[in-house]
């Protein structure tokens, strides 16, 4: 499953000793098919980790033979030495796999500002190459976990072709890509431009709308690789929809595993004048710490929703706003609506609908509640 | 002291029964001097409470005779009835004081979306008027507290004239005005245009740069009233500096009393290309939940500072950024700097310096850490 569900890919996940606790920390995904087309989307943070700077160069050719992913260190803010280490990683992987280094993408995740233990990572690549298997997708997904409590994979199989993938991410989930590493693979026979178009369309409405804590990482990477091994070239729309489904599924898994969260909050903005307005309002609500605390306390505090809407530039009139929480319209026309006591908030999923009454566009942003566990997990010495 | 430090003002603070726990909840400030000039700055939230909408109208004349302030209810998102209640409050105050209602500003703070108990508030105004005193400033400051653990006052006395004031605010502290009510008074003899200029200049570099939790309220109000009772008209620069000092002092008191906080964080951005860049970067750092958790854990996690800087549009090169935490330059040229073990974070105040190496402008934003206590305080049923 995972990245090896599609034909033409092998993968491995091993413990190279990068993590001090001995857990798996190095994954390898290799394209063994006739095609090596690929597309990538990266963090929009201007402080980019060395592996992001490297992989952006790799993707310019539209060709990726292999992806090296390590947990246990982000290799971000590590200066010229950090970039050299990423380059050496690609060179070593190319050597053991018999490929060109410029076709090897590299992804890293973990603590910022610490150099990777290359004396562990480089030998680990030999071990990982030896472990490559058509059934290695699960192990690869496990090896990229950091504070993730579960590994995340998803597969959509259509008529003779498949899109599958894996993701890691549990904190620093933010807009302009949730913070995470994702590798998607397909055996559909498509060129890099088509992959790029489908990937950007999918991430825009999935990962870009997952906003756990408003913190954008330095390492976000989503890659989509095609082996062409199915020999089938599906219609673009059908392929794009399959990619969107896998991205949506993985995005949901990220939210459900967000650090310290006890609630998954679906913020649906309706009747906006434009889709951009809907996204801006959704993000503003999703990032409001006071509201996130209220949801944690199972308090349908619609005043904090209105307060968040009010900070945006979206088109709306305050006295026409409506807000529903778990199906109860607690705010009507900018004031008190149905009885808030009717709102049942016992379950993990909470659904907030913000009706701007200004048009017909809509957008959904996913976030989590703010909990004492989030604080504890992120205030422990350097995670 | 407080709003009665300057000559020509009386004040009172009483318990009208608006708060169910019987604590003081109604304050009155009355200008008894020859002048009734005033200026006001209000929340930039587009969802404005009824008292804000009313007081904005009052301030258009540049004249304020009295200010009514209540805690125990924000009268926000309360529709036409809420606005009628504010209007009735001003009418009643005008009646008992023998002034015009259009010269009575009204401020409310407390829960959003609940109507005020007018059967308690209106009789309370008679009681407050009877209690007015030239020594009532302290009681007024106490009556406007919500989750504040202490009342906040500040006074600057110059050569024959005084600027004094009171503030409330402990949560929902955010940009474009920290969430709060502030009344400043002076006996300096100045017209409303001069007051307005000095007040806007002061709030821009004080309250606007206090950002406890990134949440902007619907009720923020800062008023500056002149009684002219000193008969002295100071030079503008001297007066403006006194107003800035009082605002700065009150802003610091707000940060030190922020809900659940264990650290006060001074984020100083230096060597920015523009002041706007410095403010944007400062805000981004001040709002980063992961960094705020790290500071709570006394972890000098400079990677999260860089990550926050990277989300801005400010002019900078990632490999020229420097970050100091409590005097130790833990990040130099975008990478590892001095030993992070040298950073002493045992004290309440934490000083972060972000050097953009892109110019010579600077700005300071104050914020707090993110704590389990903040979550507890704000997840309790409706605060």
Interface residues (C-beta under 8 A of the other chain):
Chain A: X44 X45 X46 X47 X48 X74 X76 X77 X78 X79 X82 X111 X112 X113 X114 X115 X171 X172 X176 X213 X214 X215 X216 X217 X218 X287 X288 X289 X290 X293 X294 X296 X297 X299 X301 X302 X303 X304 X306 X307 X308 X309 X310 X311 X312 X316 X318 X319 X321 X331 X333 X334 X335 X336 X370 X371 X372 X374 X375 X376 X377 X378 X379 X380 X381 X382
Chain B: X44 X45 X46 X47 X48 X74 X76 X77 X78 X79 X82 X111 X112 X113 X114 X115 X171 X172 X176 X213 X214 X215 X216 X217 X218 X287 X288 X289 X290 X293 X294 X296 X297 X299 X301 X302 X303 X304 X306 X307 X308 X309 X310 X311 X312 X316 X318 X319 X321 X331 X333 X334 X335 X336 X370 X371 X372 X374 X375 X376 X377 X378 X379 X380 X381 X382
